[in-house]
Amino acid sequence: MIGMAVSAVVCAVFVLLFLVCYIKSKGQYDEYLEYVDKEEYGLKDFIPLGLFLAEQDGIKRLLPLQARSILARQQNQVYQKILELRGPKDAEFYNYIHRGYRLATALLAAAGASVVGLIMSAQGDTSNGLMLSVAAVAAFAAVPFLVDSSLKEQIEKRRRSIQMEFPEFVNKLTLLVNAGMTISKAWEKIINENKREHILYDEMRYALMEIKAGKAEAVAYEEFARRCRVKEVTKFVSVIVMNLKRGGAEVVPVLKAQGDECWEMRKNAAKQLGEEASTKILIPMMIMFLGVVLIVATPAVLSMTSGM
């Protein structure tokens, strides 16, 4: 009876919370959802629930001061990751959407697990029902941090994409500067001739727009490096900034050496991608192997059982 009562209470809390958030948030955040991609945010339709829940400051006040401090640090770390992924222009918006998405995911997981737990308890499986109810509480606390961890994978993918594309850009820039172009003119020419979408060229365009808007070249290039957050890009920008400040013809040999280092970086990145791909292939290969074993072994097992 105790297990049944606990499951009923947990289910009632999460289902009631879900219904309250759904009713209160309905139609409140439609203007924000217009700019959210359904493919990127699979639970897009439930984001308003999380946004409403995130805006309830009374819940935060119930937490101990130390817990609130930890959450504040976590939120700042998440914002820094979103700032790298989305850039300074869109970081605030996507940080707001991410807050809603993480809480909506947690609420859905907790409500679903608690309902299943109550059903199992009602059917007599009290131990498993109670376990699911406990898992619902744990999911409500842990799922937001799991959603936050996905940002790290996105950042790694973004940086690797820059690493794969950057050596080609350095080679083009070196050739154009060696032909007599200034760095800014070569930078603009490479952007204008590039016809495909890529995060590196998006960041380059942003830097070029800042220069045309009046920002100093050195500052724009340094901010470009900070947005990319790739070691080789930072080294490359330091060479360019030094050339802008001191001048001199030694920039071309330095850029060539930098280009060689970037190609080595690209080889290492490609090697790492290959290793990750081979690891991922192991899972379907194991499934196929088990299928073959079952196909081969099933007739033998059936003949043995029929003989007995």
N, C-alpha and C positions, 0 to 999 in steps of 0.2 A: 504493500500500500504506500509505503514511503516513497519508493521509486516512482510509482505512478503519479503521486502528488508532485514530486519534484519535476517530472517531465511535463506535467500539466502547467505548472507555474512558469517554467522556462518558456514553453510554447506560447502561453498567454502573453508573456512580456514581449517577446520578439514579434509575434503576429500583431499585437496591438501597436507596437512601435512602428512596424511596417505600415499599417493602415493609417496611423496618424500622419506619418511623413508623406504618404501618398496623397492623402486628402489635402493637407496643408500646402504641398508643393505643386499641386496640379495647376498648370497654366502660369506659374510664377516665374519660370526660368526659360520660357520658350525662345526668347531673344538670344540667349546664350547657346542653346542647342543648335541653332541654325548654322553655326560655324564649326560644329563638331562632326568629325568624320565617323560614320557608322562602322567602317572597316577597322579603324584604329581603336575605337571604343565600342566593343561588342555589346556592352550593356548600356548603350547611350540613352535608351528610353527611361532607365532608372536613375540616371544621374541627378535629376531634381530631388529625389529622396535624400541622396547624400549631401547635396548642397544645403537643403533645409536643415538636416541634422548637424552639419558643420557650423551652421550659424547660431546654434543653440549654446550660448556661452554658459548657461546654467549648469550644463552637464560637466563642463571643464572645471567649474568651481568645486564640484564634489570630489575631484581628484586631489591627492596630497600635493604639496608644493613641489616636492622632488620629482613626482611623476609629471607635473606640468612643465617643469624645467627640461626634463628629458624629451617630452613631446615638442617643446619649442625648438630644441636643438635639431631634432629629427626633421621638423618642418623647414628649418633653415637649410639643412643639407639637401632636402628634396627640392627646394627652390633653386639652389645652386645648380643642381642637375638639370632642371627644366630650363634654367637660364642658358645653359650650354646647348641644350637640344633645340630650343625654340628661338633663342636670341633675345636681346633686351626689349625688342618691340612687342613680342607676343608672350613673354614669360609670365607676366601678371595674369593674363587671361587663362593660359593653360595650367598655371599653378592653381587657380580657382577651380577649374574643371577637374583637375586631378584630385583635389581634396574631396569633391563630390563623388567622383568615380570610386575612389578607394573605400569610402564609407558606404556607398550604395552596394558595392560588391560584398562587403562584410555583412551588411544587413540581410542581403539576399541569402548568403551562405548560412548565416545563423538561423534565419526564419525557416529555411528549407530543412536544415538538420533537426531543428526542434520539432517541426511538424512530423517528420519521419520517426523521431524518437518517441513522440506521444502515441503515434499509431502502433509502433512496436510494443510499447508498454501496455496499451489497451488490448492487444492481442495475446498478452501473457508473457511476452519476452521482455521482462522487466529489466534484466541486467543490461542487455544490449540497448534497450530504449533509454535507460539512464545514462549509458555511455555516450549515446548520440546527443543527449541533452547537454552533457558536460562538454562534448565536442562543439556544440553550437555556441556555448559561452566562450570557449577558447578561440573559435573561428572569428567571432565578433571582435576579439582583441588582436588576433594575429594576422588576419587577412589584409588589413590596411598596410602592414609592413611588408607583406609578400607582394602586394601591388607596387609598393615603393621600390622593391628590389628589381622589378622589371625595368626601371629607368636605367640601372647600371648596365644591363644588357644592351639597351638602346644606345647608350653613350659609347660603349665598346664598339658596337657596329658602326656608329658614326665616325669615330676616330679611325677605325680600320679602313673605312671607305675613303677618308681623306688621305691616309697613308698610301693607298693603292693608286690614287690619282695624282698626288702631288709631284712625283718625280717627272712625269711628262710635262707638267706646267713649268717646273724649274728648267728643264731642257729648252723649252720654247722661249722662256724669258732670257736665258743665257744667249741663245742665238740672236735674238732681236737686239739685246744690249750690245753684243759684240758687233752687230751690224751698224751701230751708231745711234740707236734709239735711247731715249731716257727711260728710266725704270717705269715711271708713271705712264708714258706713252705705250711702252711694251705691255704693261699690265692691262691697259684699256684695249689694246689690239687683240690680245689673247681672249679677253672676255667677249668682245664683239664677234670674234670668229667662232667661238664655241656655241654650238646649236643645241646641246643636250643639257638636261637638268642634272645638276650634281651639287651636293652640299658645299664642296670646295668653291665652285664658281659662284654659288649664291653668296657666300661670305666675301668673296672677292668683289662682287658687284656692290655689296653693302659698303665695303671700304672705299670703292671708287666714288659712290654717291656722296659719302661723307667728305671726301677730298674736294669734289666739285661744289659741295655746299659751303666750303671755306675752312674745313678742318685741316690742320697741318698734316703733310704726308706722313711724317715719322709717327705721329700720334695715331693716325688711321691704320697704319701697318701694324703698330704694336697692339692695338685693340683687335685687329684681325687675328693676330697670333693668339691672343688671350681667348678669343671665341673658339678657335680651332682646338687649342689645348693639346697639341701634338708637339713632341720635343723637336722634331726635325723642322717643323714650321717655325718654331720659336728661334732656332738657330739661324734659319734662312732670313727671317725678319731682322734679326740683330745685325746681319751682314748688310742688308739694305739700309737700315737706319744709320749704321756707321758710315756708309758711303755717302748718304745724304748730308751728314754732319761734317765729314772731313773732306769729301770729294776724292778724286784720284782714279787712276785707270786700273788699279789692282782688283777691282770688283769682279771682272770677268773670270780670272783664274779661280778666285774664291768661290764664285757661283758654280763653276765647273766641278770643283771639288765637292761642293755641297750637293750637286746633282748626283755624283757618284755615290755619296752616302745615302741619298734618298732611294736610289735604285736598290741598294743593299737592304734598306728598310722595307722596300716593296717585296723583295724576295722573301724576307723573313715573315712578313705578313701573309704572303701567299702560302708559304710553308705551313704556317699556323692554321690557316683556313683548311688546307688539305688534311692536316691531322685531325681537326675537329670533324670534318666530313667523314673521314674513315671511321671515327668513333661512332658517329650517328648511324653509319651503315651497319654496324654490328648488331643493333637491335632487330631490324627486319631480317637480317641473315639468321639470327638465332630463332626467330619465329618460324622462318621457312624450314630450318633444320628440324625443329620440333614437329612441324607438320609432316615432313618426310618420314621421321621416325614413327609417328603415329600411323601413317599410311602403311608402312612396312610391317610394323609390329602388331597392328590390330588383327589381321587374319590369323597370325600365329597364336595370339592370345585366345581368340574365339575358338580355334580348333582344339586348343588345350582344354578349355572349359567345357566344350561339347563332348570331348572324349571322357572327361571325368563324370 
